[in-house]
């Protein structure tokens, strides 16, 4: 195949023959070099280097020697004759055809006419382009010596909702072939990433960014890929894994095989690895629009009083029958009783506040006599007409709260579970006040995305649940690589950082050395990049002397939390009032007792039902948020989570 160049100026062609026998060359790794930089230098892909140097996948070692595949064929270098009157331009990183055309005021047609190789090879760093002038002479055609036969370069920019399966199917290649040509997308497939489909890649393949010069393209993409409508909220997508069958898939998502095929008609032809299926969303709440937080103001209706009931496990008969332990010794031993009394003390402060505000609410308190497997709930409901209550707080144990919800479901009496972390069985009138672990993590990732962050995960292999969570719910988040010896690759971490946006490094490990390596890599990157350290779960190792607190302050350590340390005037008033009444500062359970009780009472005096208030408003009390959402299978869950961070004044502040 011959290449033809249309030129306006005289060109000098130098052809350097390459011996077919020299198939590889060597490269000595220098300080700070990355695989991508080395690949660009030798005009090969990272995958080519990994093929010859498998150990490099765990990280590069200083002064180590890599084998680099040497391209065969001819190398063509095009230079401008010094006597030429034409204008030339050398392509630099991140430049686009549009930007060059705009800079010199030439059309796309004229630039490609003067440089026809652009359409065949694409735009490459270091290329010398001929810029046609308005007075340029008529072009002539000069042929170049025959070169090695090459495929035309074909690429594909990843659009929203596209998958490896759909893209590979579109171009008639396998997922394995796609990943071989694009090793960077083996673990994830970012929207906007430019994939190599066939042919030789340009020296630098960059993610597509919708800047000023590509607004029109962005508009077209938006037209072709509109955001999902509310009708899609109950569904998500799932990629078929090896060894999965129609039977196992339908069972996993709680459907019959007939229902599953009806939802995915392509399954009539069989199940294939990599297929993207439409499945019931495990947590459709992820797509729900978040509620606005507001302070509820009581609405007084003359003559109308509300009834609120507390079912608390004092277990008085058990205490009275205890002939061995005194009340004081029992209080020292019985943690469950202490928790109950603390919650009750906080609830009493809330009830006193309601009286001060003149809220028309009657309060009834019963001993639910709870253990994990038994309670007095059924008899209390039956003997005290609780079906007429407007809201019930308690019982504490999830199983007992479900019994109360079931017994009161006919009248749709709200049963508010104050302390249970269990997801529980679905009852339309059951309200879980403790956010699930999944909701806590989701809030953290939602916050990072809302701030246009570049999210990177550093996760210890022992943290299997976190790894599984990210792979299932945060698929686009890449994991930092580990070295062959199991240590973290600082080079891999630094190579994922991006300029112009906040780089959130989600670190989940209890390993001191891994924590130190991560922190050191981030701190050393601060002059060039914006970085912030994030954890998803409490990490005791960060509290040890091994980890410098000053570094956590520098990196503004951020984490999700169900509670906050409230030092606002309202929080201080509650703390002082509780201490005045009980001669002790409130515990977390006491504060929760106040928050749950006061929030419930304020919702009861809104001139609407409790359920209507949770559907319309989110609230923030002393230490807890209440942002309820209806679950797909019934009942409500609380997604009220704080985002906290370490500030430079050595205090913990609220980011969200």
Steps between C-alpha positions, in 0.01 A plus 500: 500500500638847412455816700438819300567844638350814342746783564520872443873515572809300423552217746802302601437132563750298693447127522673305773494128442463275800644156512233233529730303724498765778165417660560646850703772665566566867410793722639580845232637732576849628364672807136611464436320172169324439398223262291747300794738456730219387238366262457844346875541465533183292161534327363177645210427735532416872358159413795437263744569783308287750507211250881493510532609864224335711661613827449863400128466566569516874704820463824633351827474688770764470788397270323181395531408131190459284473326166331727247351358176666668203273587209595364159460669164598853410504809708399810311614841612362799314689825525438844354747640247657809646428688180128429515255783532236286677408503871552188714375394841633230733224314686529523881325294770124554545464692173203423275431561132232747595741698719769511229252602232363774723852624584599545135156585364485212255215264423498132586484415128804713410713369788429137411554573133845635580568210739308197369685264733287639786197303383707181475717526809318742726656795684828412675726688736811624316341496154598789273188638335493718192276800559351615169508875441241700312746556214623143482562357155300220353591171665698232323529136582826328596522132573700353787691172489295193591471454876387213720131422448295637792135500594311827504474628854149458644401628843181523707411754770308333784149638542271482807347152555743332260679184610793292376250244376295748296809670355677175405178371344462822301842461338493121472788432740520314831524662843844339536619672180361832621680469834823390329505819295389710799653348817408815695130402493535146631374604846253771395354683197487879556250707302685707238802268482638460145534131417727362228293268282758422231813641341798669669415730785607863508778566747259630760142383543319736733161502658256723316428819688208719400674836489397809310630354177278191525171634630314405185623143525385494862156615398471221245610242756241633744230472234591141419545398864240678712501457876284209618144586583321416822362189332855359503557565868390151605762338275875490460740307276700185568786344302484120467794325666661163410303186596174691554183347358146618438391305807766651730446853368121494537534355850755766600259780411189335645325439168372202308689402185201608289494845665875539455483415128206738455715777647797396281372350170856439375525216753279291270819429305690392811717655772838640394786628717511879492134552409350806665161420648223715639436395861299628798704766678634381834473855628284721278543775758840574348328679211251691711537874523621595846263695724562854618570538873273735691398597853144389570274761658204371704151563360243526778145375439266584786336197657709243311748300707743236380600180679860376510606175669845387616567125535824476697662183642530584871433133583366595843368148591849363438657760727245445776552125492879534528580409864876484444593839352409834648377774269838676512699184424259411219550842344874438500462164323197536274606698189162454335322654799745790502435559131124498562521745791727736302259497205208558738678793668559665162137438400379671821696815410326497160159454665571794736598711199170408332309610809687831500403550135140409582485212254159324523640148544407238760784267595466137617801292608493119539753239607540276196679235713732412216763244433627412154249217468203615708302807604175625648419699184196299383315530830583873530358566153189298574426634849572871443335579167827593335333480160375851582852637551650748253855366543685238704869518590647156569541218571882481493556155349425474128292182536278665761464819296383285209238333724366843598497614135316186392236531771442870416533477121122496441474850648836607349629617839865609458739279700839670534791264565742720698818293532494191280755479216329198344336546160200297610186369332291742293203660674356818352467662843852415625760782509868415548681797657853353478644532145623174350873450444436509128318836527788644702754407232269614218471844659878534505534410132203722407674792673828441315323480164293810574831686541628368163771301675742246357442199726777243558480192726784367715354186657675225692432155354373396844215753470293269283166663581627844394648359179172326421301816577711717266491242222122467528386856569794724399622317191670799341737552798848359423711308754864592557731211407712298742859388452601137469607498866149614603597860568313799363628646173546871570575547130162352408329740742681807366433394143123515565500857632348771281564872491220753509277305740502360851650151518319302770708201614271250675727302735375186673769307687618439854856435381728769644757477219232526230350803674843666523575429133164644390537812714861556388403472131213744547701756699783495243242562224344805668717760317360376168158350580202569724462191720279400793510180706169316551402203716166318492517328840659587838873424493670449838847493342466870417477572874836339581830680547628335180289737290574871515190699583648798317487304173132416553440873545698581183296249301173613666398145588132460408249232600124428513331487840151435635560762773685828543654678797264795521647818646228729365297710747214247480732209574656681795155582646400130486829394662460752787135410556578129511784555748277716719236226515731196530827639645691343210566583137284311245627177344448420132190299595359788702549741210338251264206466740452876481545523122264213406231611747513872421510440123197271521300751705579787262381289205173425683408870520527586128130474416575186295572137571840380617552325166423817306760694696778246439419506128534877484768605749837398639605624843814546704489475879778525761722217373284307251346552157163363394467469122248224439437327167247233412659161428403307189379203705317706764572721798742789535875530547701796625775629272594791722880486517756768588827552311769610747860613447810606695555874462824698526394646839522143643123459527258266324256688281187413307540497119144379436 
